[in-house]
Structures are given as C-alpha cells and as structure tokens.
C-alpha cells in the first residue's frame, strides 16, 4: 500500500470519522466525572478516571485531526494530576483551573465540530 492508495485513504477517513463520532460521549464522560468530583462522590476513583480520559484524548486527538482538542485535553490532564496523586478533590482555589480546563476541552470540540 502507498499513501495514495484509495483503500488506505478510505480506511483512514473512516477511522477519523469513527473517532469524531466517539468524541461527544467521551467529552460527556469527562464532564460527568468532574461533576462527580464536585459532588464529593467517590472522588479518588472519579479523579483517576478523569485523568485517564484526558490522557487518552490528549494522546489520540492529533492523530485524528483534532490537535487543538488534544492540547486542551493535555492541559486538563496536567490540571487534574496533582489531585489524583493526593487522592482528594482539588481545594477551592484549584477547582477553577480544573473547571476551566474542562470547559476549554468542550469549547474546542464545539468550535471545531
């Protein structure tokens, strides 16, 4: 196969479309996990899952044409990481930064979609 192979190009296009279709649910999960943290519901597990989701999006987004989304996910991952290590919800002064990172992730998706 070459880079100009129609079958390869069709396959890559379908992979990108599948990834794009998966994003609304993935971003909904991110928002839901953040709400779970804010409500104090199984905070350690929710933070770990939130970091994992952000890491996954950060690592894959650019591959599928969503570079800006990947950068926003990386920022969220970095904002959440210290709190995952601590195993507790961010203190009030740090919550604004995580909230902004979650909102930026959502904004970048909706702007590019």
N, C-alpha and C positions, 0 to 999 in steps of 0.2 A: 504494500500500500504506500502511496505517496501522499503528501499533504494536499494534493489537488484531487485525490480520489473521491468521486461523488459519494460512494458508500461511507467512507470515513467522515466526510463533511456532514452527511446526513446524520450519522451516529452522534457526532459531536454536537450538532444542533439539537438533537433530541435530548441529549444529556443536559445541555444548558436549559432547555425548556422544562425538563423534569425538576431540575434544581430550583428554577424560578417558581414553579408551582408549589414546591415544598416550603418556600420562604414564609408565606403568611402564617402557616401553622407553627413553624419554628419561632417566629417572632412573637406569636401569641403565647407560646410556652415561656419565652423569656419574660414577657410582661406578667404572666401569671405567677411565675416563680418569684419575681420581685414583689408582687403583691403579697405572696405568702410570707416573705421575709418581713415586710412591713407589718403584717398582722401578727407576727411572732409565732407562726405555725411551722413547727419542725424546721427551725431556722438553719441549723447546720446542714441538713440534707438539701434544703432549698438553695442555699448559697453554693454548695458544691455542684448541684445540677445547673444553676445559673452560670457558674464559671465554665462548666463543661460545654454548655450550649454556646456560650460566647466564643470559647476556644474553637469549637467545631466550625462555626460560621467564619471566624477570623481566618482559619486555615483553608477554607474551601471557596470562599466567595470570589476571590480574584480569578481563580481557575475558570469560573463560570461567567465571567464578565461583570462581576459586582465588586470591583476593587474598593470603591468608597464604602460600601457596606462592610467589607472586611476590615477596613480601618476603624470603623465605628465599633465593630464587634471586638476588635483588639483593645480599644480604649475601655470598653465595658469589662472585658476580662481583667485588665490591669486595675480597674477601679474596685472590682469585687475581690480580687485575690487576697489582699491583706485580711479581709474579714473571713474568708474561707479558712485561712490559717488560724485565725483566732477562734473560729467556730461559733461566732456570735454576730448578731445583726450589727451593721455599722452604727456608730454613735450618731446622734442627730446632726452634728456638723459634717459628717462624711456622707450622710444619706443624700444630700443634694447632689453631690458629684456622681453617685451611682444612678440616681434618678435621671440626671441629665444625660448620662451615657445610654441608659435605656431609651430615653426619648429620642436621642440622636440616631440610634440604630433604627428605630421606627421611621423617623423622618427621612433618613437616607433611602430606605426602601420605597417609601411612598413617593418620594421625589423622582426616583429613577424608574419606577414601575410604569 
